[in-house]
């Protein structure tokens, strides 16, 4: 049995009982895949996701990849009704790509939305466990830092950057989550509504922390962390270097300072100005 470490925020709304395997499969789950130059990974990722025993739809949000990723996604969508594509020519970036995917999935009737990387750093085989946990929690996080979770093929600098960013996030935003920067998450549709309404402003990987902070503001929300193994990409070029990690920590500090200023000014902390 998988070992899970769970944090519950306000247990009053926690449901009793468990869903059957059939009920879990009937949940309308959408996977949002932001892509940029993932031609080497996308075909295999789509095959892996569509092969799961779940009612999964996929929306690929491609930022005009010069390597043809968008064309691969479009061909897959033309032959499989569960694959959808958003091709963006002007707007770029992880945060706005996720927001575009969130809106698309919710408008299509999603019960839950999963975010993940396309490079197999996030193993699609972990999704059934995350879907099962959706019975107990409105937010499910694929976590590297709970018992049973781990990373592979990471150098010391990557481990230090990730650990530092998570400590900063927990302290700055008061979130009792072990892996605040994990991009492998499942959100119930109800917790995504305030996220979209408040439109997160952060850039880079600070976006993930801001989304989690906004989602957890919903009264009675429950969060569960499911252990995963995060494996550094084998194909394509990585997106996370020392500069990106340092920029992420800097953005977290900037975001928290902006929230404090808006609170002192009597405004909603969710109205913070954009973080570049």
C-alpha positions in Angstrom: 0.0 0.0 0.0 1.3 3.5 -0.9 2.4 5.5 2.1 0.8 8.9 2.1 1.4 12.0 4.2 -1.7 14.1 4.4 -2.4 17.6 5.6 -6.0 18.6 6.1 -7.1 22.2 6.4 -10.4 22.4 8.2 -11.8 18.9 8.5 -15.4 19.9 8.7 -16.1 19.4 5.0 -14.3 16.1 4.7 -16.5 13.4 3.1 -16.8 10.0 4.6 -16.5 6.7 2.7 -14.6 5.9 -0.4 -15.4 5.8 -4.1 -15.3 2.5 -5.9 -12.8 2.0 -8.7 -15.6 2.4 -11.2 -16.7 5.8 -9.7 -13.1 7.0 -9.8 -12.9 6.1 -13.5 -16.1 8.0 -14.2 -14.7 11.3 -12.9 -14.1 13.7 -15.7 -10.4 14.4 -15.4 -8.5 16.8 -17.7 -4.7 16.9 -18.0 -3.2 20.3 -18.9 0.2 19.9 -20.7 2.1 23.1 -21.3 4.7 22.5 -24.0 7.6 24.2 -25.6 9.9 22.1 -27.8 8.6 18.8 -26.5 8.5 17.0 -29.9 10.7 14.2 -28.5 8.4 13.6 -25.5 4.8 14.5 -26.5 3.9 11.4 -28.6 5.0 9.0 -25.8 3.3 11.2 -23.1 0.0 11.2 -25.0 0.1 7.4 -25.5 0.8 6.9 -21.8 -2.0 9.2 -20.6 -4.6 7.8 -23.0 -3.6 4.3 -21.9 -4.6 4.9 -18.3 -7.8 3.3 -17.1 -9.4 6.6 -16.5 -11.8 9.0 -18.3 -9.0 11.5 -19.2 -9.0 14.3 -21.7 -5.8 16.2 -22.5 -5.3 19.8 -23.5 -1.9 20.6 -24.9 -1.0 24.3 -24.5 1.8 24.9 -26.9 3.7 28.2 -27.1 4.6 28.2 -30.8 7.4 25.5 -30.4 9.8 25.8 -33.3 10.5 22.0 -33.2 6.9 21.1 -34.3 5.4 20.2 -31.0 2.2 22.0 -31.9 1.9 20.1 -35.2 2.3 16.8 -33.4 -0.5 17.8 -30.9 -2.7 18.9 -33.7 -2.3 15.6 -35.6 -3.1 13.7 -32.4 -6.2 15.8 -31.8 -7.4 15.1 -35.4 -7.5 11.3 -34.7 -8.5 11.2 -31.0 -11.4 13.2 -29.6 -9.8 13.2 -26.1 -6.8 15.3 -27.2 -7.3 19.0 -27.5 -4.8 21.8 -28.5 -4.4 25.4 -27.7 -1.7 27.0 -29.9 -0.4 30.3 -28.7 1.5 32.6 -30.9 2.0 35.8 -28.9 1.6 35.0 -25.2 4.3 32.9 -23.6 5.1 31.4 -20.2 4.1 28.6 -17.8 1.6 30.6 -15.8 -0.5 31.9 -18.6 -0.4 28.5 -20.3 -1.8 26.8 -17.2 -4.5 29.5 -16.9 -5.5 29.0 -20.5 -5.7 25.2 -19.9 -7.7 25.6 -16.7 -10.3 27.7 -18.5 -10.6 25.3 -21.4 -11.0 22.3 -19.2 -13.5 23.8 -16.9 -15.6 25.1 -19.8 -15.6 21.6 -21.2 -17.0 20.2 -17.9 -14.0 18.9 -16.0 -14.5 17.6 -12.5 -10.8 17.9 -11.8 -7.7 19.2 -13.6 -4.2 17.7 -13.4 -1.1 19.8 -14.2 2.2 18.0 -15.1 5.3 18.3 -17.1 5.5 16.7 -20.6 9.1 15.4 -20.2 8.2 12.4 -18.0 9.7 14.0 -14.9 6.2 13.4 -13.7 5.2 9.8 -14.2 1.7 9.3 -15.7 1.5 6.0 -13.8 1.0 8.1 -10.6 -2.2 9.6 -11.8 -4.6 6.8 -10.7 -3.4 7.2 -7.1 -3.9 11.0 -7.4 -7.4 10.4 -8.8 -8.2 8.1 -6.0 -7.1 10.7 -3.4 -9.5 13.2 -5.0 -12.2 11.3 -3.0 -10.6 12.7 0.1 -9.1 16.0 -0.9 -9.9 18.9 -3.2 -6.2 19.4 -4.0 -3.8 16.5 -4.5 -0.1 17.1 -4.8 2.4 14.7 -6.3 5.1 15.2 -3.6 8.8 14.5 -3.6 9.2 15.4 0.1 6.8 13.1 1.9 7.6 9.5 3.0 7.9 7.4 -0.1 8.7 10.4 -2.3 12.1 11.0 -3.9 14.0 12.5 -6.8 16.4 10.8 -9.2 19.2 12.1 -11.4 19.5 15.4 -9.5 22.7 17.1 -8.8 23.5 18.7 -5.4 22.7 22.3 -6.7 19.3 21.2 -7.9 18.4 19.6 -4.6 19.6 22.7 -2.7 17.6 25.1 -4.9 14.4 23.0 -4.6 14.7 22.5 -0.9 15.4 26.2 -0.3 12.4 27.3 -2.5 10.1 24.9 -0.5 11.3 26.2 2.8 10.8 29.8 1.6 7.3 29.0 0.4 6.2 27.3 3.6 7.5 30.2 5.8 6.4 33.1 3.6 2.9 31.8 2.9 2.2 29.7 6.0 1.2 26.6 4.0 1.6 23.3 5.8 2.7 21.5 2.6 5.9 19.6 2.2 6.2 20.1 -1.6 4.9 23.6 -2.4 6.7 23.9 -5.7 5.6 20.6 -7.2 4.0 21.1 -10.6 2.3 17.6 -10.5 -1.1 18.4 -9.0 -4.8 17.6 -9.2 -7.2 20.4 -8.5 -11.0 20.0 -8.0 -13.0 22.3 -10.2 -14.3 24.2 -7.1 -10.9 25.3 -5.9 -9.8 26.4 -9.4 -12.6 29.0 -9.7 -11.1 31.4 -7.3 -7.7 30.9 -8.9 -9.0 31.9 -12.3 -11.0 34.7 -10.8 -8.0 36.2 -9.1 -5.6 35.5 -12.0 -2.2 34.7 -10.5 0.4 37.2 -11.4 3.7 35.6 -10.6 6.2 34.6 -13.1 8.2 31.4 -13.4 8.0 28.7 -10.8 6.6 31.2 -8.2 3.3 30.8 -10.1 2.9 27.3 -8.7 3.2 28.6 -5.1 0.7 31.5 -5.8 -1.8 29.1 -7.4 -1.6 26.8 -4.4 -2.0 29.7 -2.0 -5.1 31.0 -3.8 -6.6 27.5 -4.1 -6.2 26.9 -0.3 -8.0 30.1 0.6 -11.3 28.4 -0.2 -13.1 27.5 3.1 -12.9 23.9 4.1 -10.3 22.9 1.5 -8.4 19.7 2.0 -5.0 18.9 0.6 -3.3 15.5 0.3 0.2 14.8 -0.8 0.9 11.6 -2.6 4.5 10.4 -2.9 6.0 10.4 -6.3 9.5 9.8 -7.8 10.6 12.9 -9.8 13.0 11.9 -12.5 15.1 14.5 -14.4 14.2 14.5 -18.1 15.9 12.1 -20.4 15.0 13.7 -23.7 15.0 17.4 -24.7 16.5 20.3 -22.8 15.8 21.1 -19.2 14.0 24.2 -18.1 15.4 24.5 -14.5 18.9 25.8 -14.0 20.5 27.8 -11.2 19.4 31.1 -12.6 15.7 29.9 -12.8 15.8 28.6 -9.3 17.3 31.8 -7.9 14.7 33.9 -9.9 12.0 31.7 -8.4 13.0 32.4 -4.8 13.3 36.1 -5.7 9.8 36.1 -7.1 8.5 34.4 -4.0 9.9 37.2 -1.8 8.6 39.8 -4.2 5.1 38.2 -4.2 4.9 38.1 -0.4 6.0 41.7 -0.2 3.4 42.8 -2.6 0.7 40.9 -0.7 1.8 42.6 2.5 1.6 46.0 0.9 -1.9 45.4 -0.4 -3.1 44.1 3.0 -1.7 47.2 4.7 -3.5 49.3 2.2 -6.8 47.6 3.0 -7.0 45.8 -0.3 -7.5 42.1 -1.0 -4.1 40.3 -1.0 -5.2 38.6 -4.2 -5.1 42.0 -6.0 -1.4 42.2 -5.9 0.2 43.7 -9.0 2.0 41.5 -11.5 5.4 40.0 -10.7 7.7 40.1 -13.7 
